Amino acid sequence: MEFVATRDIHKGEEILIDYGPKWQHAWNTHVQQWTTPSDAETFFPAAYWNEKETLILTSKEQIENPYPSNVVL
């Protein structure tokens, strides 16, 4: 995939991509139908991880407070 800017992009400016209505429909369907995997010991939504002050734990921190088994970093 290749992108071409139609104007100068300033430092710190965000570049957004519109995937179109078909993608949005597919995403909405996925969100409505998604369920927690049956083999997941525990489940934490992405919002849970986004709200944590420390997103990435050190190896030492993970010994005392490990990530759920379905989280791989």
N, C-alpha and C positions, 0 to 999 in steps of 0.2 A: 504494500500500500504506500502510496506517495502523496504528500500534501504540498500544495503550492500556495504561498501567502499572496493575497491580492493587495496587501499593504504592509508597511513596516510593522513589526510586532515589538512592542516596547518591553523592556526588562520588567518582570513581575506580572505581566499581563497574561491572563488565562486564555488557552485555546480550547474551544468547545467544539464537539462534533455532534451533529444531529443525525441519529441513525434512522430517523423517519418513523412513520406511523406503524409499519409492520413490526418493527423491533419493539416499539412501545406496547403493542398488543401482545406480542409473544412474552414480554417481560411481565405484564399484568397477569396473564394466564399462569405463568410460572409461579408468581407470588401467591395467587389464589389457590393453586393446587399443591404447593409444597408442604410437606410434612417432615417432622424430625425423623431421621433415619432410625429404623427399629433397633439397630445394633449400637446406637449411641448411648454410652453410659450416662452422660449428662449432655445437656445442650445449652449453650449460651448464644443468643443472637448477636450479630455484629454490633448492634447498638451497645450491648453490655461491654464489649471490649473497647469501643470508642470512648466510653465514659470513664474508663479506668485512668488514673493519673499516670501510671507506669504501664505502657503498652507492651514492652519487651522486658521480660524478667531475666536476670542473670542466672547462670547455672546454679549458683548457691541459693538464690531466691526460689528457684524451681524445686529444689529439694524439700523445702518447707511448704511451698505453695505451688504444686505442679499444675500445669495446664491440663485440661481434660484430655483424655486419650485421643479424641478426634481432632485435636488442634496440633498441627505440625508446623514448626518454624524452621 
